[in-house]
Amino acid sequence: MITRVDRWVRWRVVKAAYERWEERHVRHRFSGWSVRRRLAVFVFTPTLLICCGGILSVPVLWFARVTVEAGKGAPSPEAAADEYLIRLSYNDPDGLLPLLDDGGQERLLSQWRTYQDAMRSTDPPPTRLDIKSLRSGPVVDGRAEVRAEVQAVWWGADDNGRLGGYSSSPRTWVIKTRNDDGWRVAGIDAPPWCGTGGYVPRYEGAGDGEPSAAPVPAVVPSSADPLKHPREMLKCGPRDPFRAWHSCPPTSSMPTE
């Protein structure tokens, strides 16, 4: 019993001595600091960190919110179809992936690029695609089909600098959408760009259904042809607005009616 009491007394003495040493050590550590230095370290620095933390949290939260919003689909089936066609029209692939259904992104992106390449291979390429109408069908199990009537539009200037252009007949697109944290494009039934039922009748020098190596739309004017004037404005046609750059023969320089 006496041994335990002796140990307890010695432990208390050692602890008290250590606390006195620690107090003197800390006090002497900062005793040489000026008042300005103490204010800078113990007042201004913590205040600055707290303020900066609050200010920096605003752009961090904004960036996080924008990132989440960017990963969402469109607010409606029509909006998804409209955005898809606009990006196709202006060759703008940025932001296309979040618009595509996760289960078919590679297939849909490949289809988008193939159609874009076909559009740009036309000489001259179209200025844009003009969406005439969008009609969404009923929503069934989170899916809906959107039918879009779309024209191809060409604009250019003649030798005198006069602007001219034409539009193709509207073609029907069927865009299949699915609701998955917003509406996304899940499938595309697109009209052919070139050939029967397409925006450009056929390629010059090609067999039936076979595009030529040098894709140049043929000019086949006809008084009964509803696409007479559009075809006349293609390369070296009677109404080609880019004749000065196409080195066309003089025999096709006059417009035909």
KEVO-721871 format. One record per residue (C-alpha): x, y, z; residue in one letter; residue number from 0. Coordinates in Angstrom, 2 decimals. Example, Ala and Ser with C-alpha at 12.3 -4.5 7.8 and 13.67 -1.06 7.14 Angstrom:
% residues 2
12.30,-4.50,7.80,A,0
13.67,-1.06,7.14,S,1
END
This chain:
% residues 257
0.00,0.00,0.00,M,0
2.83,2.38,0.92,I,1
4.58,1.51,-2.36,T,2
1.51,2.46,-4.42,R,3
1.14,5.78,-2.62,V,4
4.80,6.54,-3.17,D,5
4.51,5.83,-6.90,R,6
1.42,8.03,-7.17,W,7
3.15,10.93,-5.41,V,8
6.21,10.69,-7.65,R,9
4.00,10.58,-10.79,W,10
2.16,13.74,-9.68,R,11
5.45,15.53,-9.00,V,12
6.84,14.62,-12.42,V,13
3.62,15.67,-14.17,K,14
3.54,19.03,-12.37,A,15
7.16,19.68,-13.29,A,16
6.47,18.84,-16.95,Y,17
3.45,21.15,-17.08,E,18
5.51,24.02,-15.62,R,19
8.26,23.36,-18.19,W,20
5.76,23.24,-21.06,E,21
4.16,26.50,-19.94,E,22
7.52,28.26,-19.77,R,23
8.58,26.76,-23.13,H,24
5.48,27.94,-24.95,V,25
5.54,31.34,-23.31,R,26
9.20,31.88,-24.15,H,27
8.67,30.59,-27.70,R,28
6.40,33.52,-28.56,F,29
7.72,36.08,-26.08,S,30
10.17,37.41,-28.65,G,31
7.47,37.95,-31.28,W,32
6.24,41.48,-31.91,S,33
2.58,42.39,-31.51,V,34
2.27,42.81,-35.30,R,35
3.66,39.34,-35.89,R,36
1.35,37.79,-33.32,R,37
-1.67,39.53,-34.91,L,38
-0.63,38.35,-38.37,A,39
-0.23,34.72,-37.30,V,40
-3.07,34.29,-34.83,F,41
-5.70,36.73,-36.18,V,42
-5.22,37.79,-39.80,F,43
-4.06,34.44,-41.21,T,44
-6.97,32.36,-39.82,P,45
-9.43,35.08,-40.88,T,46
-8.00,35.13,-44.40,L,47
-8.20,31.36,-44.69,L,48
-11.80,31.35,-43.56,I,49
-12.77,34.13,-45.98,C,50
-10.95,32.59,-48.95,C,51
-12.48,29.25,-48.17,G,52
-15.93,30.80,-48.37,G,53
-15.16,32.67,-51.61,I,54
-13.57,29.68,-53.30,L,55
-16.46,27.45,-52.35,S,56
-18.78,29.47,-54.65,V,57
-17.01,28.64,-57.97,P,58
-16.38,25.09,-56.78,V,59
-20.08,24.55,-56.11,L,60
-20.97,26.25,-59.42,W,61
-18.55,24.02,-61.34,F,62
-19.95,20.91,-59.67,A,63
-23.51,21.95,-60.52,R,64
-22.62,22.72,-64.16,V,65
-20.85,19.37,-64.47,T,66
-23.91,17.52,-63.21,V,67
-26.22,19.51,-65.52,E,68
-23.96,18.82,-68.52,A,69
-24.34,15.09,-68.00,G,70
-28.11,15.23,-68.15,K,71
-30.20,14.67,-71.25,G,72
-32.61,17.09,-72.92,A,73
-35.80,18.24,-71.17,P,74
-38.10,16.68,-73.81,S,75
-37.99,14.30,-76.81,P,76
-38.37,17.25,-79.21,E,77
-35.48,19.08,-77.54,A,78
-33.22,16.03,-77.87,A,79
-34.07,15.64,-81.57,A,80
-33.67,19.36,-82.21,D,81
-30.23,19.51,-80.57,E,82
-29.05,16.42,-82.45,Y,83
-30.03,17.89,-85.83,L,84
-28.55,21.30,-85.02,I,85
-25.21,19.73,-84.12,R,86
-25.34,17.72,-87.35,L,87
-26.20,20.84,-89.35,S,88
-23.25,22.86,-88.07,Y,89
-20.78,19.96,-87.65,N,90
-20.60,20.55,-83.91,D,91
-19.74,17.31,-82.06,P,92
-18.99,19.09,-78.76,D,93
-21.45,17.99,-76.15,G,94
-22.95,15.32,-78.41,L,95
-22.06,12.33,-76.20,L,96
-24.27,13.35,-73.23,P,97
-27.15,13.60,-75.71,L,98
-26.70,9.99,-76.90,L,99
-28.10,6.97,-75.10,D,100
-25.44,5.20,-73.04,D,101
-26.21,1.82,-74.57,G,102
-25.48,2.91,-78.15,G,103
-23.10,5.85,-78.00,Q,104
-20.44,4.33,-80.27,E,105
-22.99,3.24,-82.89,R,106
-24.82,6.58,-82.86,L,107
-21.61,8.60,-82.94,L,108
-20.34,6.55,-85.90,S,109
-23.65,7.09,-87.72,Q,110
-23.45,10.84,-87.00,W,111
-19.92,11.06,-88.40,R,112
-20.79,9.01,-91.50,T,113
-23.71,11.29,-92.34,Y,114
-21.61,14.36,-91.66,Q,115
-18.92,13.08,-94.04,D,116
-21.54,12.50,-96.75,A,117
-22.83,16.06,-96.34,M,118
-19.35,17.58,-96.56,R,119
-18.46,15.49,-99.62,S,120
-21.08,17.37,-101.65,T,121
-19.58,20.12,-103.81,D,122
-20.60,22.62,-102.61,P,123
-21.58,21.28,-99.19,P,124
-24.86,22.46,-97.69,P,125
-24.88,25.63,-95.66,T,126
-27.14,24.12,-93.03,R,127
-30.04,21.79,-92.32,L,128
-33.33,23.61,-91.80,D,129
-35.75,21.93,-89.38,I,130
-39.26,22.63,-90.66,K,131
-41.22,20.73,-88.01,S,132
-40.86,18.38,-85.04,L,133
-43.64,16.05,-83.89,R,134
-43.27,13.73,-80.92,S,135
-45.31,10.58,-80.61,G,136
-46.73,9.20,-77.35,P,137
-44.36,8.29,-74.52,V,138
-44.41,4.54,-73.84,V,139
-42.18,3.03,-71.14,D,140
-39.98,6.10,-71.14,G,141
-39.50,6.09,-74.92,R,142
-40.81,8.34,-77.68,A,143
-40.29,8.77,-81.43,E,144
-39.86,12.22,-82.94,V,145
-40.59,12.80,-86.62,R,146
-38.71,15.75,-88.07,A,147
-39.13,17.35,-91.49,E,148
-35.71,18.65,-92.51,V,149
-34.52,20.56,-95.58,Q,150
-30.97,21.00,-96.82,A,151
-30.13,24.63,-97.60,V,152
-27.40,26.02,-99.87,W,153
-26.33,29.66,-100.04,W,154
-23.70,31.30,-102.22,G,155
-22.76,34.31,-104.32,A,156
-22.46,34.61,-108.11,D,157
-19.71,36.37,-110.09,D,158
-21.38,39.73,-109.42,N,159
-21.52,39.14,-105.67,G,160
-25.26,38.59,-105.63,R,161
-26.41,36.15,-102.99,L,162
-28.54,33.22,-104.01,G,163
-29.62,29.93,-102.59,G,164
-32.07,27.09,-102.64,Y,165
-33.56,24.46,-100.39,S,166
-34.19,20.81,-101.07,S,167
-37.53,19.17,-100.54,S,168
-38.15,18.25,-96.88,P,169
-37.10,14.74,-95.89,R,170
-38.44,12.85,-92.89,T,171
-36.19,11.85,-90.02,W,172
-37.36,9.47,-87.29,V,173
-35.41,10.06,-84.09,I,174
-35.95,7.56,-81.28,K,175
-35.47,8.93,-77.78,T,176
-35.32,7.44,-74.30,R,177
-35.73,9.06,-70.90,N,178
-32.66,8.35,-68.76,D,179
-31.95,11.31,-66.46,D,180
-33.24,13.48,-69.30,G,181
-34.19,12.61,-72.88,W,182
-31.45,11.09,-75.01,R,183
-31.23,9.94,-78.63,V,184
-31.40,6.14,-78.79,A,185
-31.77,5.58,-82.54,G,186
-31.87,7.40,-85.88,I,187
-33.76,6.52,-89.07,D,188
-32.32,9.10,-91.46,A,189
-33.05,9.62,-95.17,P,190
-30.07,8.96,-97.44,P,191
-27.98,11.99,-98.24,W,192
-27.38,10.93,-101.82,C,193
-29.53,8.80,-104.08,G,194
-33.21,7.96,-104.31,T,195
-35.16,9.73,-101.60,G,196
-32.10,11.71,-100.54,G,197
-31.14,15.35,-100.55,Y,198
-28.79,15.03,-103.55,V,199
-30.15,12.88,-106.45,P,200
-26.98,10.88,-107.29,R,201
-23.28,11.24,-107.90,Y,202
-21.97,11.89,-111.39,E,203
-20.32,8.87,-113.01,G,204
-21.79,6.38,-110.55,A,205
-23.85,3.34,-111.30,G,206
-27.18,2.70,-109.68,D,207
-26.65,3.02,-105.96,G,208
-22.87,3.34,-106.35,E,209
-21.26,6.64,-105.36,P,210
-18.41,7.81,-107.54,S,211
-14.84,8.16,-106.30,A,212
-15.10,11.93,-106.81,A,213
-18.53,12.75,-105.37,P,214
-19.91,15.50,-107.61,V,215
-23.71,15.87,-107.79,P,216
-24.98,15.55,-111.34,A,217
-26.99,18.34,-112.97,V,218
-30.09,16.94,-114.64,V,219
-32.46,19.87,-115.33,P,220
-36.04,19.07,-116.19,S,221
-39.12,21.29,-116.46,S,222
-41.12,18.70,-114.51,A,223
-38.41,18.12,-111.94,D,224
-39.17,19.84,-108.60,P,225
-35.42,19.87,-107.87,L,226
-34.52,21.48,-111.19,K,227
-33.28,24.76,-109.77,H,228
-31.45,23.21,-106.82,P,229
-29.56,20.89,-109.16,R,230
-28.78,23.76,-111.52,E,231
-26.94,25.45,-108.64,M,232
-24.63,22.50,-108.04,L,233
-21.08,22.40,-109.38,K,234
-20.85,23.79,-112.94,C,235
-24.62,23.89,-113.23,G,236
-26.31,26.77,-115.08,P,237
-26.92,28.55,-111.76,R,238
-23.76,27.50,-109.92,D,239
-22.92,30.43,-107.56,P,240
-19.29,29.28,-107.34,F,241
-18.47,29.09,-111.06,R,242
-15.45,31.36,-110.62,A,243
-13.82,28.77,-108.38,W,244
-14.97,25.64,-110.23,H,245
-13.33,26.38,-113.65,S,246
-16.55,25.47,-115.44,C,247
-16.77,25.29,-119.27,P,248
-18.52,28.24,-120.97,P,249
-21.24,26.02,-122.43,T,250
-23.05,25.87,-119.10,S,251
-22.68,29.52,-118.20,S,252
-26.21,30.66,-119.10,M,253
-29.19,29.88,-116.86,P,254
-31.88,27.71,-118.38,T,255
-35.58,27.99,-117.72,E,256
END
